[in-house]
Amino acid sequence: MIVFDGREFSKKQKEELKILAERWQKEHRRSPKVVFVLIGENAASEVYIKQKQKAAGEIGVEVLVERFEENKTKEEITKKIKEYSKNPLIDGITVQLPLPNSLKESTQEILESIVPEKDIDGLTSKSAFLPAVVRAVLEVMRAYKINPEELVCAVVGAKGWVGERMALTLKNKGAKVLKIDLGTEEKISGLKKADLVISCTGSPGIIMGDFLKEGVKVFDLGVMTVEKGVTKGDVDFESVKEKADFITPVPGGIGPVTVVSLFANLLEKCW
């Protein structure tokens, strides 16, 4: 059974991106620059922002974190994002999700204020880029020769932003995709049919080993801070590892690769 090490996997990726960033910097006399928009307070989002800042420093990307209080209006936020979109010295923009409850209904409108060519996290409907987390999953699948078109793939949480895009990408690659909602016994039993399970519900420990078949491959994209300093994923690791032959843990699994994939999108855009 393989327990995927995302930190180790992402090291080589960062080294390759650093070379690209250095070449671009010499040619353009500045470093690639990205703006991270953070709205309100969210412990998991703060963790991701710090991870992105650290990776950016290692790769050679300049970062600006634009923070908005939760009480800011969508008009104030989109105005600022549009200013960054027009700025030729800004190469990429991304909005940290999820947004606060007060702005949930305006999520897509806020995201669409990013111009498609600077939407390096695939947040808008016209972006040329895959969402970083989707790209990360595909990179890992490629490295470990996991071919989704040969497998029955279950996406748990397919109604959410990440799950919807993950399911669509797998379908476009020819995979048979099951969209699973763990709210029903019928759907839970459907998980037993899956050769590959990708979970992105944000509900800690919701995927149990009893739900899965022997030899399943499991990608855990759910990340929740359950208490200070403790992060958990959707998967109950101890029970699932008894069934799986490949699993991405939380923390240290897909998360580090997702961060690096964001900068891979940025540097593709720059070049």
FENDAGI-V13875 format. One record per backbone hydrogen bond with DSSP energy under -0.5 kcal/mol. NH is the residue of the N-H (numbers start at 1). CO is the residue of the C=O. E is the energy in kcal/mol with one decimal. If there is no record, write none. Layout:
((NH,CO,E) (NH,CO,E))
//
This chain:
((2,245,-2.1) (3,1,-0.6) (4,2,-0.7) (4,247,-2.6) (6,4,-0.8) (6,252,-2.3) (7,252,-0.8) (9,5,-2.3) (10,6,-2.2) (11,7,-0.8) (11,8,-0.7) (12,8,-0.8) (13,9,-0.9) (14,10,-2.5) (15,11,-2.0) (16,12,-2.0) (17,13,-2.3) (18,14,-2.4) (19,15,-1.4) (20,16,-1.5) (21,17,-2.7) (22,18,-2.4) (23,19,-2.1) (24,20,-2.3) (25,21,-2.5) (26,22,-2.1) (27,23,-1.7) (28,24,-2.4) (29,25,-1.9) (30,25,-0.5) (34,62,-2.5) (35,92,-2.6) (36,64,-2.7) (37,35,-0.6) (37,94,-3.0) (38,36,-0.6) (38,66,-2.6) (40,38,-0.5) (40,68,-2.9) (46,42,-2.3) (47,43,-1.8) (48,44,-2.1) (49,45,-2.5) (50,46,-2.1) (51,47,-2.2) (52,48,-2.5) (53,49,-2.5) (54,50,-2.3) (55,51,-2.4) (56,52,-2.6) (57,53,-2.0) (58,54,-1.8) (59,55,-2.1) (60,56,-2.8) (61,56,-2.7) (62,32,-3.0) (64,34,-2.2) (66,36,-2.6) (66,64,-0.7) (67,65,-0.7) (68,38,-2.6) (72,69,-1.8) (77,73,-2.0) (78,74,-3.0) (79,75,-1.9) (80,76,-1.5) (81,77,-2.3) (82,78,-2.4) (83,79,-1.6) (84,80,-2.0) (85,81,-2.2) (86,82,-1.5) (87,83,-0.8) (87,84,-0.5) (88,86,-0.6) (90,87,-1.8) (91,33,-2.4) (91,89,-0.6) (92,33,-1.3) (93,118,-2.9) (94,35,-2.3) (96,37,-3.0) (103,100,-2.0) (104,100,-0.6) (104,101,-0.9) (106,103,-1.3) (107,104,-1.7) (110,106,-2.5) (111,107,-2.5) (112,108,-2.6) (113,110,-1.1) (114,111,-1.9) (118,115,-2.0) (119,115,-0.5) (119,116,-1.1) (120,93,-0.6) (120,118,-1.8) (122,119,-1.4) (127,124,-0.9) (128,116,-0.6) (135,131,-2.7) (136,132,-2.5) (137,133,-2.0) (138,134,-2.2) (139,135,-2.5) (140,136,-2.2) (141,137,-2.6) (142,138,-2.5) (143,139,-2.2) (144,140,-2.1) (145,142,-1.1) (146,141,-3.0) (147,145,-0.8) (148,146,-0.8) (150,147,-1.9) (151,148,-1.7) (153,151,-0.7) (153,176,-3.0) (154,152,-0.5) (154,196,-3.2) (155,153,-0.5) (155,178,-3.0) (156,154,-0.6) (156,198,-2.6) (157,155,-0.6) (157,180,-1.9) (158,155,-0.7) (158,180,-0.5) (160,157,-1.5) (163,157,-0.5) (164,160,-2.7) (165,161,-1.5) (166,162,-2.6) (167,163,-2.8) (168,164,-2.0) (169,165,-2.2) (170,166,-2.3) (171,167,-2.3) (172,168,-2.4) (173,169,-1.0) (174,171,-1.7) (175,170,-2.3) (176,151,-1.2) (177,175,-0.7) (178,153,-3.3) (179,177,-0.5) (180,155,-2.4) (180,178,-0.7) (182,180,-0.5) (184,181,-1.3) (188,184,-2.1) (189,185,-2.4) (190,186,-1.1) (191,187,-0.8) (191,188,-1.1) (192,189,-1.1) (193,190,-1.5) (194,191,-1.6) (195,152,-2.3) (196,152,-2.0) (197,217,-3.1) (198,154,-3.0) (199,197,-0.5) (199,219,-2.5) (200,156,-2.7) (204,202,-0.6) (205,233,-2.3) (206,203,-1.6) (207,234,-2.8) (208,206,-0.7) (211,208,-1.7) (212,209,-1.6) (215,243,-2.8) (216,213,-1.2) (216,243,-0.5) (217,195,-2.3) (218,246,-2.9) (219,197,-3.1) (220,218,-0.6) (221,199,-3.0) (221,219,-0.8) (222,199,-0.6) (224,232,-2.6) (226,224,-0.9) (226,230,-1.7) (227,230,-1.2) (230,227,-2.7) (231,229,-0.5) (232,224,-3.0) (236,207,-3.0) (237,235,-1.4) (239,236,-0.5) (240,236,-2.5) (241,237,-2.6) (242,239,-0.7) (243,240,-1.9) (244,240,-2.5) (245,216,-2.1) (246,216,-1.1) (247,2,-2.2) (248,218,-1.7) (249,4,-0.6) (249,247,-0.6) (253,249,-0.6) (257,253,-0.7) (258,254,-2.6) (259,255,-2.0) (260,256,-1.7) (261,257,-2.4) (262,258,-1.6) (263,259,-1.1) (264,260,-1.8) (265,261,-2.2) (266,262,-1.9) (267,263,-2.5) (268,264,-1.9) (269,265,-2.2) (270,266,-2.4) (271,267,-2.1))
//
